[in-house]
Amino acid sequence: MAGTYTQFDVSFRKMGIQVTFVEPDDPENFRKAITPKTKCLYGETISNPRGNVLDIEAVAAIAHERKIPLVIDNTFATPYLCRPIDFGADIVVHSLTKFMGGHGNSIGGILVDSGRFAWAEGNFPQLTEPSPAYHGMRYVETFGDLAYIVRARVEGLRDMGTCISPFNSFLILQGIETLGLRMERHVANALAVAKHLESHKLVKWVKYPSLPPARITNWRKSMCQGRRRGLLLRDSGRLRRGPRVHRHVKLFSHLANVGDARSLVIHPSSTTHQQLKAAEQEAAGVTPDMVRISIGLEDLDDILWDLDQALEKSQG
């Protein structure tokens, strides 16, 4: 995601944290980038907006060989479609603002620790050495494999103030109650839309994680058994005069969010990825004529009608 890229490339560097970006389709690229100073490997279950599906198991094996944890952003798959810890991930993060909450009305995030990483065996002095913030306590000595998540809460949360509001928490918890039902509808609508756009005369290509030319092997390997029918969390298509499409939609909302109950559309090159240089946009899979859509829960016929009429009007 553009926000993640900017955080890693700009904000982290200001804090003295160096980040190396790699092409994720080949797990060996992660291995080649590891140095003695590397503290973790980070990846997305499904990348945004390219739609690459990460081989979590292979990358986890590489991380563990070097005694470093694998952190996975599972926002777009959700635990309903993928459980990264089952494939070796040590820490999982989600933007709760998207599918987990499901209604685009709350901002929040979650950090999940598998509790299985042996922090004492790696080079993590903040967890193994005495902490001045807690009277010389050693987190690993006191909390064992839970050292990371405890320190994240009692120091990171306390000192950085990244605490969700109670009302946002309430709304997100309400949304999570219907996650399974909503994802079933998202998946069904998404697959139908992807197939429809693949054969549309005004669409040059569709990037869709579970259909060719996507990496089907990783998709089938990483997604939960019985839930592989299709996923259109972010369907990216190169459309003739694509940037005009969002101006003509009636049902879709022109918003930067994804995973909403409502269908959304946006032009990444001029919005979410605008701050990136041309070469960085290209590396992220963003082209000037690409449109990103997130398929909601509306009636399928209404979704298809809106896309068809917007595509036709965009040609004028």
Buried (B, 14 or more C-beta within 10 A) or exposed (E): BBBBBBEBEEEEEEEEEEEEBBEBBEBEBBBEBBEEEBEBBBBBBBBBBBBBBBBBBBBBBBBBEBEBBBBBBBBBBBBBBBBBBEBBBBBBBBBBBBBBBBBBBBBBBBBBBBBEBBBBEBEBEBBBEEBEEBEEBBBBEEBEBBBBBBBBEBBEEEEEEEEBEEEBBEBBEBBBEEBEEBBBBBBBBBBBBBBBBBEBEBBEEBBBBBBEEBBBEBBEBBBBEEBBEBBBBBBBBBBBEBBBBBEBBEBBBEBEBBBBBBBBBBBBBEBBBEEBEEEBBEBBBBBBBBBBBBBBBBEBEEBBEBBBBBBEEBEE
